[in-house]
């Protein structure tokens, strides 16, 4: 069967985008672009808001938002994991034509995350001073950070619900709707930020609290609009009548979401902790190295976005293919993802290296002594994101089959033994360059592990989300095959 053919056995899926048929490459590109746009908008929103805070209030306020954002990243890491687990199971269910299974999974995920969000918001408001003390927030930033953080905690329930709905829609094959409402949120936030900070016109002058308030208002406003849209268009994930009972998490769905979601969320925490270790090593080389690395990180934030968006698209398409019992489509999806990554990330890397100086000057200034070192860092390490993209694509496909521990273990090996081992092993020979080369070495190690496990048989049929009725029908044909599949590491 060619990539462009639909499976004759594929069930009809009303009200959702079928990712199991049609040309794989084109489908993946069209699905991934809105996700990439959402990621870009979110990053640009953070950059613009930081500019407003820094320009209108000052450096102490900017440091305050940085301290608060560390806390928020840790909170949303857990939501990411639970959301990805739910997205995988929903994608499998939609691929199998089991819309009710998808709604049950979605309801359980929303119920769990919103309940956690309310608890976190209340606890965050109460214990925000303790959190900032634990982070050793500088005294001149403490009061500003407290005002900012408490309002941001109020926004958490809405933010978590928005994330869950967006991820659920992507599982159903719809990446455009989350992009549109992310754009609405960003526009509102960017416009309201200076108005509420400075008290322009009828708006009250709130200082740094105004920045947090604009973020909270924009989030809840876009959430309300998104919910209205979902019900007006009768999209597959809407819950009505007795389906609202799905919001009470059930044991079967909850077990999958938590069991698979925790390792997925741990991946983000692992990457974050590895980043903190690298910052500590960079700081040993002085202020120029720290400034050069900080500017490089700003550019790398955008450089890794194509791989993240493609990985999400690959995962959604692979989940539907597994649910639709089309395992032969998985390799085509992975190949398309790798090809798109090579083109997009490779092009962006080439452009970055060609125009690295103008880009770095935006962050460092034209006369900064850190600019030459930052350019050197870009030359040695930027291309590692091409390898990183291959890893993300393969892990995205495997994640659709319920494989969650292998990516965590692989990233753990790449981020710590590989990276740090390379640095300490070669620093006497390469000097400071060992620190920049270790990025590429770590990416190479994680890619090799990903390819090795991807080529192993067995993971492709893990975790298919089908109803009990369909499971009973297929039990007699699946029994022998199930015995051949080994549990993942």
C-alpha positions, 0 to 999 in steps of 0.5 A: 500500500502506498503512502497516499492510500487510505486503509480500507479498514480504517474507520470513519472519523466524524469531526476530526482530521484523519492523519492515517491516510494521504501523503505522509510528508505533506500531512506532517508538514501541514500539521506541524507548521501551526504547532511551530507557529504556536511555539514561536508565538509563545517564545516571542510573547515571553521576550516582548513581555521581558522587554516591557518589564525591563524598560518600564520598571527596571533590572530588578523587576526583570530579575523578579520575573526570571525567578518567578518563571523558574517556579512556573516551569516546574509546575507546567513540566508535570502538565506537559507529561500528563498532557502528552500521555493523554494526547497519545492515548486520544490519538490512538483512540481516534485512529481506532475510531473510538471517539468515546474512549478519547473523550473519557481519556480527555475528561480524566486528564482535564479533571486531574490537571484542573484539580492539581492546578487549583491545589497548586494555585492556592498553595502557591499563593500561600507559600510564594514567599517561601518559594522565593526564599528557597530560590535565594531571590535577591532582596531588591527583587523580592517584593517585585517577584512576590507580587508577580508570582502570586498573580501568575499562580492565579492564572495557573488553572486557566493555563493548564486547562488551555494546554490540555485542550490544545494537546487534546485537539492535536491528538484529534488531528487539529493543530490549527485551532490551538494556534489561532487561540494562542495568537489571541492570547499573545496579542492580548498579553502584549498589548495589555502589558505596557498599559497595565504596567504604566497605567495608560488611559483608563487602566490602573498603574500596577507596575510588575503586577500589571505584567502578571495581570495581563498574562492572566487576563489574556489566558482566561479570555482566550480560554473562554473563546476557545471553549466557546469555539469547541462547543460551537463547532461541536469538535470531537472533544466536547463533553455534553450531558452524561459525558461531563461525568468523564471529568471525574478521573477514572482508574483505567484512564488515570493509571495510563495518564499518570504512569506514562505522564510522569516519565514524560514530565521528568524529561523536561525536568532532566533537561532543565537540571542538565542546563543548570549544571552547564550554566555552573560550568560556564560561570567558571570561565568568567563573565564573558563566557557567561554572557556569550553562552546566555546569548547563545541560549536565546538563539538556540531557543528558536533553533530547537523549535522545528524539531519540537513541533515536528516531534509533536506532529510525528507523535500525533500521526503515529498514535492514530496509525497505531490505533488504526492498526497501520504499523506499516505507516510508522516508518514512513512517518519517521522518515518524513519527520527526519527529512523535514527536520534535516531541511528546517533545522539544517536551514535555520542552522546555516542561516544562524551561522551566516548571520550570527554576528547581527543576531548576537549583537541584538542581545550583547551589543555591538561592542561587547567583548563576548561577541567573538566567543559567542560566535565561536560557541555557535560554530561548535555547538549549533549543528548539534540541534540537527542530531537532536531533531532526529532523536526527537522524531524517533522518540515521538514515534515511539512515544505514540506506542507507549514507550516513555522510559527509554527516552528518559533513560537516553536523555539521562545518559546523554545529558549527564554521563555523555556530556559531563564525561566528554567535558572532564575527559577532554578539558585538559586537551581542548580547554574551554572548547570541551564545554561547547563540543560536549553539546554535540557529543551528547546529541550524538549519543542520544541519537544513537540510542534512539536509532538502536531502540527504534530498530528493535521489534515490539514497541510498535504495538504497545498501548493501543487505546481501544474500547473493551468491546473491540478488545474482546473482538480482537483478543483471539487474534492478538493473543499470540502476537502479544506474547512476542512483545517484550515490555520496554526498558 
